[in-house]
Amino acid sequence: MDYGHELVFGTFLTPTIDQVDRVIALAQLTEQAGLDLVTLQDHPYQPRLADAWTLLSVIAAHTQTVKVATNVANLPLRHPVVLARSVASLDLITGGRVELGLGAGGFREAVAANGGPELTAGQSITALEEALAIIREVWTPEGGGIRFPGKHYTLNGAKRGPAPAHPVEIWLGAYKPRMLALTGRLADGWVPSSGYTGPDALTAMNKLIDEAAVEAGRDPSAVRRLYNLSGTFTGSGGFLQGPEPLWIEQLTELTLTEGMSTYILASDNPDDIRRFAEVAEGVKESVTAARAAAMAATSAAANAAGSGDVHPTNNRTAGSAVSVSAPASATFPVVPTPPSTERRSDVQVWDESTRPTGPALDPERTYTPYQLSSGEHLIQVHDHLRAELEQIHDLVEQVAAGSMGVGAARSHINTMTMRQNNWTLGTYCESYCRLVTTHHSIEDASLFPRLRRADDRLKPVVDRLQEEHLVIHDVLENVDKALVSLVSGEGTLDDLRAAVDLLDDTLLSHLSYEERELVEPLARLGVM
C-alpha cells in the first residue's frame, strides 16, 4: 500500500572517532548530491564512535539544507528529558532540520556495563513508551510542571521546553511484534534496516503497525515508513545488487506496494552516495508518474460513475472504495471490476467459461475497513495496469500519426509495469513479492501459495490464475515482436494494432477474474 508520503533520501554514516573529518565531508557530499538527510548510529558505550549528538551538531553547522537524525538514539543512556532538550535545541539552532530516531536499547549488556539500567526486553519497551510521552510533554510549552509517575521514569514538576522549531518526528527502530504495535500506536515513523528485515518481511510487519494504528484511532498513513539500505552497485541481481536502474525499479516497487518512502543508504563510500543520488531522482520520477496514473484512473472511474457511465476501458462501476465495516451479503463491499463488454480481437486465448470459482460468500460475515483495504489495493494495482494499457493504445496511434518512432514506443512500453512484471506470479503477487524472487522460491515468495495454504478451496482458482499469467506473458511478447517487425519492415501497423487489441482483451479479462475471485479471500484470510 502506498501511503502517499513525500519521498526522502539520505545517508547512514559511521561516526568513527578517528575519521570525523571524513564523516563531516561525507555529510557535506550528501547535501551537495541533492539528498535530504544525514543520519548517524548512536552507541554511547562505544569509545571508537564519536558522540552522535555532538557530531550531528557539527554536521548541521557545516551544511545548510540537509536534515540530521540519530539512527537510532540509545534511550537507556540518554534520559528522555535531556534528550528532548538536546533535540529541541539543535532544531532551533538549525531552523528545523532535526528528526529523532529512537530505540529501546538493543545491546542491554553494554548499556548495563556503562551504568545504564538493567532491563529485560519487555521492560525496555515499557520504558520507551514512557519516554515518548515525556519527550512530547517537554516539547509542549503549555501547562505547568510535568508530573509523570512512570515505572522507569518519574518526573515531579519538571519544567517544559524548549519547544523545537518544527514538529519533530520520532521514528522508532522496531522489529518484534510489541515494538511494531508501539510504533503504530504512538510513533511518527518506523525505521528498520534491510540487513535485519528484508523486503519479503515488510508486508507482515507493516500489517502489525497498521492494525495497531487503526486500533488506536490513527490513520496508518500517520506513520512514515523508512528503510536503511545495504546494497552494491556492482552486483548481478537480487535486492539492491546491481546498477542504478535495478535500484530505481526495486525502490519504486517498495514505495508503491509497501509504502516505504524514506530510503537511507548505509555506506561511507563517496561513489555510492553519488550514485544513490541518481537513484533518488529516478525513484522520484517513477513514483510521481505511477501516482499520477493511479489518480487519473481513479478520477476517470469516479467521473464515469457520477455521470452514470462506465469506465471506458474496463466498464468498472462505482463502489470499489469502502470505508465502513459491512456484511458480505448479496455482494462483497469491495466491488470487483466487471469484465469489459467490448472485444477488440477475434482471437481468444482461453475459454472463460471453464474458469473455476472460489467458495461462496458468507452472508453473515462482516469485515473491518482494514481487512477491506487489501482488496481495494488489489484493484488500485490493476487500475494502474489498465491505465498503462490505454497508454499503449495511445502510443500505437502516435506511431501511426508519425509523431513517435517505433523504437521510442517500444522503449516506453518496456518501462511500464505490465512489461516489467514477468507474469508468473500474478499482478498482485508481483507487486508485493517481485523483489525477493531471486532469493526465494516461488513457493516462499508468492501470494498464491499462501492462499492455497489458507483455504484449499481456492486451489483451482489459483492454479487457473497462474496458467493465465503464462498466457499473458506470451501475449506481451507478441506485442514486442510486432514492434520489432514494424521496425524491420516485415510487419505492418495493422499487425501491431492486432497484437495490442489481443493484449487488451486478455489482460482486462484476467484482471477482472482475479479481482472477482480474490478480493474477498484477501480480506477474510489476511494473507497480504
C-alpha positions in Angstrom: 0.0 0.0 0.0 1.3 3.4 -1.0 0.7 5.8 1.9 1.4 8.8 -0.3 4.3 10.2 1.7 6.8 12.6 0.2 10.0 10.7 -0.8 13.1 11.3 1.2 16.6 10.0 0.6 19.6 10.2 2.8 22.8 8.5 4.2 23.6 6.4 7.2 27.2 7.3 8.1 29.6 5.5 10.5 30.7 8.1 13.1 34.2 6.7 13.5 36.0 8.9 16.1 39.4 8.9 14.3 37.8 9.8 11.0 35.4 12.5 12.0 36.7 14.9 9.3 35.8 12.3 6.7 32.4 11.8 8.2 31.7 15.5 8.0 32.9 15.6 4.4 30.5 12.7 3.5 27.7 14.6 5.2 28.5 17.6 3.0 28.6 15.4 0.0 25.2 14.1 0.9 23.9 17.6 0.7 25.9 18.5 -2.5 24.5 15.4 -4.2 21.0 16.6 -3.6 20.0 14.2 -0.9 17.8 15.2 2.1 19.0 13.5 5.3 22.2 12.6 7.2 21.8 10.0 10.0 24.3 8.5 12.5 24.1 5.5 14.7 24.2 6.1 18.4 26.2 3.7 20.6 27.4 5.8 23.6 29.1 2.7 25.1 31.5 2.5 22.1 34.6 4.7 22.5 35.6 4.1 18.9 32.5 6.1 17.8 32.0 9.8 18.2 29.2 11.0 20.3 26.2 11.2 18.0 24.7 14.5 19.1 28.0 16.3 19.2 28.8 15.1 15.7 25.3 15.8 14.4 25.7 19.4 15.7 28.9 19.9 13.8 27.5 18.3 10.7 24.5 20.7 10.9 26.9 23.6 11.3 28.8 22.5 8.1 25.6 22.1 6.0 22.6 24.3 5.1 19.7 22.2 3.9 20.0 18.5 4.9 18.2 17.3 7.9 20.1 15.3 10.6 18.9 12.5 12.8 20.0 9.7 15.1 19.5 6.2 13.6 18.7 5.4 16.3 19.3 7.2 19.7 20.1 4.9 22.6 17.4 5.7 25.1 18.7 3.8 28.2 21.8 6.0 28.2 20.0 9.2 27.3 17.4 10.4 29.8 14.3 11.4 27.9 14.1 15.0 29.4 17.8 15.6 28.5 17.3 14.0 25.1 14.2 16.1 24.4 16.0 19.3 25.2 19.1 18.3 23.1 16.8 17.6 20.1 14.8 20.8 20.5 18.0 22.9 21.0 19.6 21.7 17.8 16.3 22.0 15.9 16.1 25.6 17.0 19.7 26.3 16.1 19.3 24.8 12.6 15.9 26.2 11.8 14.0 22.9 11.9 16.5 20.4 10.5 16.3 17.7 13.2 14.4 14.5 13.5 14.7 11.9 16.2 15.3 8.2 15.5 14.9 6.3 18.8 15.4 2.8 20.0 14.7 0.9 23.2 18.4 -0.1 23.5 19.2 -3.5 22.0 22.6 -4.0 23.5 21.4 -4.3 27.1 24.7 -5.8 28.5 26.7 -2.9 27.0 24.2 -0.4 28.5 24.4 -2.0 31.9 28.2 -2.1 31.8 28.2 1.7 31.4 25.9 2.3 34.3 22.6 2.2 32.4 19.5 0.3 33.7 19.5 -3.5 33.6 16.2 -4.1 31.8 14.5 -7.0 30.2 13.3 -6.7 26.6 9.8 -6.1 27.9 10.9 -3.5 30.4 12.8 -1.7 27.7 9.7 -1.3 25.6 7.7 0.0 28.6 10.5 2.5 29.3 10.4 3.5 25.6 6.7 4.2 25.8 7.1 6.3 28.9 9.9 8.2 27.2 7.8 9.0 24.2 5.2 10.6 26.5 7.8 12.6 28.4 9.7 13.8 25.3 6.4 15.2 23.8 5.5 16.8 27.1 8.8 18.6 27.3 8.3 19.8 23.7 4.8 21.2 24.7 5.2 24.7 26.2 1.7 25.0 27.5 0.8 23.7 31.0 2.6 23.6 34.4 5.3 21.4 35.6 5.4 17.9 34.2 4.4 15.2 36.6 4.9 11.7 35.4 4.7 8.7 37.8 6.2 6.0 35.5 7.7 2.7 36.3 11.0 3.7 34.8 10.9 7.5 34.7 9.4 9.7 37.4 9.0 13.5 36.9 7.9 15.7 39.8 7.3 19.2 38.3 9.9 19.2 35.5 9.9 22.4 33.5 8.7 22.3 30.0 10.7 23.4 26.9 12.2 24.4 24.8 9.8 23.7 22.0 11.5 22.7 18.8 11.4 24.9 15.7 9.2 22.4 13.8 7.1 19.3 14.8 10.0 16.9 15.2 9.1 13.4 14.1 10.0 10.4 16.3 11.0 7.3 14.3 11.3 4.0 16.1 13.7 1.2 15.3 11.4 -1.8 15.7 11.3 -5.5 14.7 9.3 -7.5 17.2 5.5 -7.5 17.4 5.2 -5.5 20.6 7.6 -2.8 19.3 5.8 -2.7 16.0 2.5 -2.3 17.8 4.0 0.6 19.8 5.1 2.2 16.6 1.6 2.0 15.2 0.1 3.5 18.3 2.5 6.3 19.1 5.4 6.9 16.7 5.7 9.2 13.7 7.9 6.7 11.7 9.2 3.2 11.5 12.9 2.7 10.6 14.0 -1.0 10.0 17.2 -2.0 8.2 17.3 -4.2 5.2 20.1 -6.2 6.7 17.8 -7.3 9.5 14.5 -7.1 7.7 14.5 -8.0 4.0 11.8 -6.8 1.6 9.9 -10.1 2.0 9.3 -9.3 5.7 7.9 -5.8 5.3 4.3 -6.8 4.4 3.7 -8.7 7.7 5.5 -6.0 9.8 3.6 -3.2 8.1 0.4 -5.0 8.8 1.1 -5.1 12.5 1.9 -1.4 12.5 -1.3 -0.6 10.6 -3.5 -2.8 12.8 -2.1 -1.1 15.9 -2.7 2.3 14.4 -6.3 1.6 13.5 -6.9 0.2 17.0 -5.6 3.4 18.5 -7.8 5.5 16.3 -5.0 6.6 14.0 -4.7 6.6 10.2 -1.9 4.1 9.3 -0.5 6.7 7.0 0.4 8.8 10.0 3.4 6.5 10.4 6.2 7.2 7.9 8.0 4.1 6.7 11.8 4.5 6.5 14.3 1.9 5.3 18.0 1.7 6.0 19.5 0.1 2.8 22.5 -2.1 2.3 23.5 -2.9 -1.3 26.0 -2.7 -4.0 26.0 -1.2 -7.5 28.2 -3.9 -8.9 26.1 -7.0 -8.2 24.3 -9.1 -10.7 20.7 -9.4 -9.4 18.9 -9.7 -6.1 17.7 -6.9 -3.9 19.9 -3.8 -4.5 22.6 -5.9 -6.1 23.1 -4.3 -9.4 23.3 -0.9 -11.3 21.2 2.1 -10.8 18.2 1.1 -12.9 17.7 -2.0 -10.8 17.7 0.1 -7.6 15.2 2.5 -9.1 12.9 -0.3 -10.1 13.1 -2.0 -6.7 12.7 1.1 -4.6 9.8 2.3 -6.7 8.1 -1.1 -6.1 8.7 -0.8 -2.4 7.1 2.7 -2.3 4.1 1.7 -4.3 3.4 -1.6 -2.6 4.9 -1.4 0.9 4.6 2.3 1.5 8.3 2.8 2.2 9.1 6.4 1.5 12.4 7.3 3.2 15.4 5.5 1.9 18.7 5.8 3.8 21.9 4.4 2.3 24.3 2.7 4.7 27.6 3.4 3.0 30.7 5.5 3.7 31.8 5.3 0.0 31.5 8.7 -1.8 30.9 7.0 -5.2 28.0 5.1 -3.6 26.5 8.3 -2.3 26.7 10.0 -5.7 25.1 7.0 -7.4 22.4 6.9 -4.8 21.6 10.5 -5.6 20.9 9.4 -9.2 18.8 6.6 -7.9 16.8 9.1 -5.8 15.9 11.2 -8.8 14.9 8.1 -10.8 12.7 6.8 -8.0 11.0 10.2 -7.5 10.2 10.4 -11.2 8.9 6.8 -11.4 6.7 7.1 -8.3 5.4 10.5 -9.4 4.4 9.0 -12.7 2.8 6.0 -11.1 0.8 8.0 -8.6 -0.4 10.4 -11.3 -1.6 7.4 -13.4 -3.4 5.9 -10.4 -5.0 9.2 -9.6 -6.1 9.7 -13.3 -7.6 6.2 -13.3 -9.4 6.8 -10.0 -10.7 10.2 -11.2 -11.9 8.7 -14.5 -13.7 6.0 -12.7 -15.3 8.5 -10.3 -16.4 10.8 -13.1 -17.9 7.9 -15.1 -19.7 6.7 -12.0 -21.1 10.2 -11.3 -22.4 10.5 -14.8 -24.0 7.1 -14.8 -21.5 5.8 -17.4 -19.0 3.1 -17.0 -15.2 3.2 -17.2 -14.2 3.5 -20.9 -11.7 0.7 -20.6 -12.9 -1.8 -18.0 -16.6 -0.9 -17.5 -16.0 -0.5 -13.8 -18.8 1.0 -11.8 -18.7 2.9 -8.5 -18.3 1.2 -5.1 -14.8 -0.2 -5.0 -13.7 2.1 -2.2 -15.3 1.2 1.1 -14.6 2.9 4.4 -17.0 1.2 6.8 -17.4 -2.3 8.1 -20.1 -4.1 6.1 -21.6 -7.5 5.7 -20.9 -9.7 2.7 -24.5 -10.2 1.8 -25.6 -10.2 -1.8 -22.3 -8.5 -2.9 -18.9 -8.0 -1.3 -18.3 -4.4 -0.1 -15.3 -4.0 -2.4 -16.8 -4.2 -5.9 -14.6 -6.1 -8.4 -14.2 -4.5 -11.8 -16.7 -6.1 -14.2 -15.2 -7.6 -17.4 -15.2 -5.5 -20.5 -18.2 -6.0 -22.8 -16.2 -4.8 -25.7 -14.0 -7.3 -27.7 -11.2 -5.8 -29.8 -9.8 -9.0 -31.2 -11.3 -12.1 -32.9 -8.7 -14.3 -31.2 -9.5 -16.0 -27.9 -6.5 -17.4 -26.0 -8.6 -19.2 -23.4 -12.1 -20.3 -22.6 -13.5 -18.1 -20.0 -16.5 -20.4 -19.3 -14.1 -23.0 -17.8 -12.7 -20.7 -15.1 -13.3 -22.2 -11.6 -14.8 -20.2 -8.8 -13.9 -20.0 -5.2 -16.1 -20.5 -2.1 -19.4 -18.7 -1.9 -19.7 -15.5 0.3 -20.8 -15.9 3.9 -23.8 -13.6 4.2 -23.3 -13.2 7.9 -19.7 -12.2 7.8 -18.6 -8.7 8.4 -15.3 -7.0 7.5 -13.3 -4.2 9.0 -12.0 -1.3 6.9 -8.5 -2.6 7.4 -9.5 -6.0 6.1 -11.2 -4.5 3.1 -8.2 -2.4 2.2 -6.2 -5.3 0.8 -8.9 -5.9 -1.9 -9.1 -2.2 -2.5 -5.3 -2.2 -3.1 -5.6 -5.1 -5.5 -8.0 -3.1 -7.6 -5.8 0.0 -7.4 -2.8 -2.0 -8.7 -5.0 -3.3 -11.5 -6.3 0.2 -12.3 -2.7 1.3 -12.8 -2.2 -1.5 -15.3 -5.4 -0.6 -17.1 -4.2 3.0 -17.3 -0.9 1.7 -18.9 -2.9 -0.3 -21.4 -4.6 2.9 -22.5 -1.2 4.5 -22.9 -0.1 1.6 -25.1 -3.1 2.2 -27.4 -2.2 5.9 -27.5 1.5 5.1 -28.3 0.4 3.0 -31.2 -1.7 5.8 -32.6 1.2 8.2 -32.2 3.3 5.9 -34.2 0.5 5.7 -36.8 0.3 9.5 -36.9 4.1 9.8 -37.3 4.6 11.8 -34.1 6.6 9.0 -32.4 9.1 6.5 -33.8 8.6 2.7 -33.3 11.8 2.5 -31.3 10.7 5.2 -28.9 7.3 3.5 -28.4 8.9 0.1 -27.7 11.3 1.7 -25.2 8.3 3.4 -23.4 6.3 0.2 -23.3 9.2 -1.7 -21.9 9.4 0.6 -18.9 5.8 0.0 -18.0 4.8 -2.1 -15.0 2.9 -4.6 -17.1 6.1 -5.1 -19.2 8.4 -5.3 -16.2 6.3 -8.0 -14.4 7.1 -11.5 -15.6 3.5 -12.6 -15.1 4.5 -15.9 -13.5 3.3 -14.8 -10.0 0.4 -12.6 -10.8 -0.2 -8.9 -10.8 -0.9 -8.5 -7.1 1.7 -11.0 -6.0 4.3 -9.4 -8.2 3.7 -6.0 -6.6 4.5 -7.5 -3.2 6.9 -10.2 -4.0 9.0 -9.5 -7.1 11.8 -8.0 -5.1 12.7 -11.3 -3.4 12.1 -13.8 -6.2 15.8 -14.0 -7.0 16.5 -15.2 -3.5 13.4 -17.3 -2.7 11.5 -19.9 -4.5 8.1 -19.1 -5.8 6.6 -21.2 -3.1 8.1 -18.9 -0.4 7.8 -15.6 -2.2 4.4 -15.5 -3.9 0.9 -14.7 -2.6 -0.7 -17.7 -4.3 0.8 -20.4 -2.2 -0.3 -18.6 0.9 -3.9 -18.5 -0.4 -3.7 -22.2 -1.1 -2.5 -23.0 2.4 -5.0 -20.7 4.0 -8.0 -22.1 2.1 -7.6 -25.2 -0.1 -10.9 -24.4 -1.8 -9.0 -21.6 -3.6 -6.5 -24.0 -5.2 -8.4 -24.4 -8.6 -8.8 -20.6 -8.8 -5.1 -20.0 -8.0 -4.0 -22.7 -10.5 -6.0 -21.1 -13.2 -4.8 -17.6 -12.5 -1.2 -18.8 -12.8 -1.9 -20.6 -16.0 -3.3 -17.4 -17.4 -0.2 -15.4 -16.3 1.8 -17.6 -18.6 -0.5 -16.9 -21.5 -0.4 -13.2 -20.8 3.4 -13.3 -20.9 3.2 -14.8 -24.4 0.7 -12.1 -25.5 3.0 -9.4 -24.2 5.9 -11.0 -26.1 3.8 -10.8 -29.3 3.3 -7.1 -28.8 7.1 -6.7 -28.7 7.6 -8.9 -31.7 5.1 -6.8 -33.6 7.0 -3.7 -32.8 10.3 -5.3 -33.9 8.7 -6.5 -37.1 7.3 -3.0 -37.8 10.8 -1.5 -37.4 12.3 -4.1 -39.8 9.6 -3.6 -42.4 8.4 -7.2 -42.1 5.3 -6.2 -40.2 2.6 -3.6 -40.6 0.8 -1.2 -38.3 -2.3 -3.4 -38.5 -0.3 -6.3 -37.1 0.8 -4.1 -34.2 -2.8 -3.0 -33.6 -4.0 -6.6 -33.7 -1.4 -7.6 -31.1 -2.3 -4.7 -28.8 -6.0 -5.5 -29.2 -5.4 -9.1 -28.1 -3.5 -7.8 -25.1 -6.4 -5.5 -24.3 -8.9 -8.4 -24.3 -6.7 -10.8 -22.5 -5.4 -8.5 -19.8 -8.8 -6.9 -18.9 -10.5 -10.3 -18.8 -7.8 -11.7 -16.5 -7.7 -8.7 -14.1 -11.4 -8.8 -13.7 -11.4 -12.5 -13.0 -8.6 -12.1 -10.5 -10.5 -9.4 -8.6 -13.7 -11.3 -8.6 -12.1 -14.3 -7.0 -9.5 -12.7 -4.7 -10.9 -9.5 -3.1 -12.9 -11.4 -0.6 -10.3 -14.1 0.3 -7.7 -11.4 0.8 -9.9 -9.7 3.4 -11.1 -13.0 5.0 -7.7 -14.7 5.2 -5.4 -11.8 5.8 -2.6 -13.1 3.7 -1.3 -9.9 2.2 
